[in-house]
Amino acid sequence: MGLIALEVDIDKQKMRVFDNDKLIKEYIISTGKKGVGEEAGSEQTPRGLHVIRAKFGGNRPANSVFVGRRATGEIYEPSLREKFPDRDWILTRILWLGGLEMKKNRGTMGRHIYIHGAPDDVVMGVPGSRGCVRMRNQDIIELFECVPVGTKILIKSGVEHCML
C-alpha cells in the first residue's frame, strides 16, 4: 500500500479509505448525535483535517471495553449495558485523533475524539455518538491494521472539502 488517507463524510455517514488518491474501501459509520462542531464539551464531531496521533487495542479481542483508552478487562455483552446504562461504549480498537487546523480543531486531542468500535446493536448510518466516529467492530479491526499513526483524516460536512 502507498499513502493511506481517510475521509469521513458526516452527511452520508460514511468513511472512505484512499490509497494514493484511489478509493479502496468504504465503511458505514456513526458520528455525533448532536451534529458537528469544534467546541470542547459539545459532544459534536469536529470537522477539518486531523491525524491519527495514537492507536490502542491492537492486541485485544473484539468487543473489548475501553474506558479512558485503557482496556477494562471486560468483553462487551448486552448485560453490561443494563449494568452501566450511561457508559459510552468504546470497544475493540481506538484511533485517537488530533486536529491539524489552527483556530478550528487544534484542541481535538484534548476532547478525546476517536474512531472506535461500538456494540453490534448500535445502528450505523445515522448520527448517534458523543462526538466520536463509531464503526462496526470488524470494520475497526480491519481499518486499524491498515492505517499507521500519522495517517491524515478529513472530517467534512456539507460542501466543505480540502486536499488530504
C-alpha positions in Angstrom: 0.0 0.0 0.0 1.0 3.6 -0.7 0.0 6.7 1.2 -3.3 6.0 3.1 -5.7 8.8 3.8 -9.2 8.7 5.3 -12.3 10.9 4.6 -15.3 11.0 7.0 -18.4 12.3 5.2 -20.8 13.3 8.0 -23.7 13.9 5.7 -23.5 10.4 4.2 -22.3 8.7 7.4 -19.5 7.0 5.5 -15.8 6.8 5.8 -13.7 6.3 2.7 -10.1 4.9 2.7 -7.8 6.1 -0.1 -4.5 4.6 -1.2 -2.6 7.3 -3.2 -5.9 9.0 -4.1 -7.6 5.8 -5.2 -10.7 4.8 -3.2 -10.0 1.3 -1.8 -12.7 0.9 0.9 -15.9 2.5 2.2 -17.4 1.9 5.7 -20.8 2.9 7.1 -20.2 4.8 10.4 -22.0 6.9 13.0 -20.9 10.4 14.1 -22.1 12.8 16.7 -25.7 12.7 17.6 -25.5 16.5 18.3 -24.1 17.2 14.9 -20.9 18.9 14.0 -18.8 21.4 16.0 -15.4 22.1 17.3 -16.2 23.3 20.8 -15.0 21.3 23.8 -17.8 19.6 25.7 -20.2 19.9 22.8 -20.4 16.1 22.1 -20.3 17.2 18.4 -18.0 15.7 15.8 -15.2 18.2 14.9 -14.7 19.0 11.2 -11.5 19.6 9.3 -8.2 17.9 8.8 -7.0 15.5 11.6 -4.2 13.0 12.1 -4.1 9.7 13.9 -2.0 10.5 16.9 -2.1 7.2 18.7 -3.6 3.7 18.4 -4.9 1.5 21.2 -6.1 -2.1 21.5 -4.2 -3.9 18.8 -3.7 -6.9 21.0 -7.3 -7.1 22.4 -10.2 -9.3 21.3 -13.2 -7.9 19.5 -15.7 -6.3 21.9 -13.0 -5.4 24.5 -14.3 -2.5 26.6 -12.2 0.7 27.0 -12.5 3.5 29.5 -10.0 6.3 29.2 -8.2 4.4 26.4 -7.5 1.6 28.8 -8.9 -1.9 28.5 -11.2 -2.7 31.5 -10.8 -6.5 31.0 -14.5 -6.7 30.1 -15.8 -8.1 26.9 -19.0 -6.3 25.9 -22.3 -8.1 26.0 -25.8 -6.6 26.3 -26.0 -7.3 30.1 -23.2 -4.8 30.6 -25.3 -2.1 29.1 -28.0 -2.9 31.6 -25.5 -2.7 34.4 -23.9 0.5 33.1 -26.6 2.3 31.1 -24.9 5.7 30.8 -21.5 4.4 29.7 -20.2 5.5 26.3 -19.3 2.1 24.8 -15.8 2.3 23.3 -14.9 -1.1 22.0 -12.3 -3.2 20.2 -9.8 -0.6 18.9 -9.2 3.1 19.3 -7.7 5.5 16.8 -7.1 8.8 18.7 -7.4 11.9 16.5 -5.6 15.2 16.8 -6.7 18.3 14.9 -4.3 20.0 12.5 -6.1 23.2 11.8 -5.2 26.2 13.9 -8.2 28.1 15.2 -10.5 25.3 14.1 -9.9 21.9 15.5 -6.4 22.1 17.2 -7.9 21.0 20.5 -9.4 17.8 19.2 -6.9 15.6 21.1 -7.9 17.1 24.4 -11.5 16.4 23.5 -10.7 12.7 23.2 -12.2 12.3 19.7 -11.7 8.8 18.5 -12.5 6.4 15.7 -13.6 3.3 17.7 -15.7 0.1 17.7 -19.3 0.0 19.0 -21.8 -2.6 20.2 -23.1 -4.7 17.4 -26.7 -3.5 18.0 -25.7 0.2 17.6 -27.2 1.5 14.3 -24.7 2.7 11.8 -25.5 5.1 9.0 -27.1 7.7 11.4 -25.6 10.1 13.9 -25.6 8.7 17.4 -22.2 9.0 19.1 -21.0 11.5 21.7 -18.8 13.1 19.1 -16.5 10.2 18.0 -16.7 8.3 14.8 -18.1 4.8 15.6 -17.7 1.8 13.5 -18.7 -1.9 13.5 -16.1 -4.0 15.4 -14.9 -6.0 12.4 -14.6 -2.8 10.4 -12.4 -1.0 13.0 -10.2 -4.1 13.3 -9.7 -4.1 9.5 -9.0 -0.3 9.5 -6.7 -0.4 12.5 -4.5 -2.9 10.7 -4.0 -0.8 7.6 -3.6 2.8 9.0 -0.4 3.8 10.8 -0.1 6.6 13.3 0.3 9.8 11.3 -2.5 8.9 8.8 -4.5 12.0 7.8 -8.2 12.2 8.1 -10.6 14.8 6.7 -13.9 15.1 8.5 -16.3 17.0 6.4 -19.9 18.1 6.3 -21.8 19.9 3.5 -19.8 21.2 0.6 -16.6 21.5 2.8 -13.6 19.9 1.2 -9.9 20.1 1.0 -6.9 18.1 -0.2 -5.5 15.3 2.1 
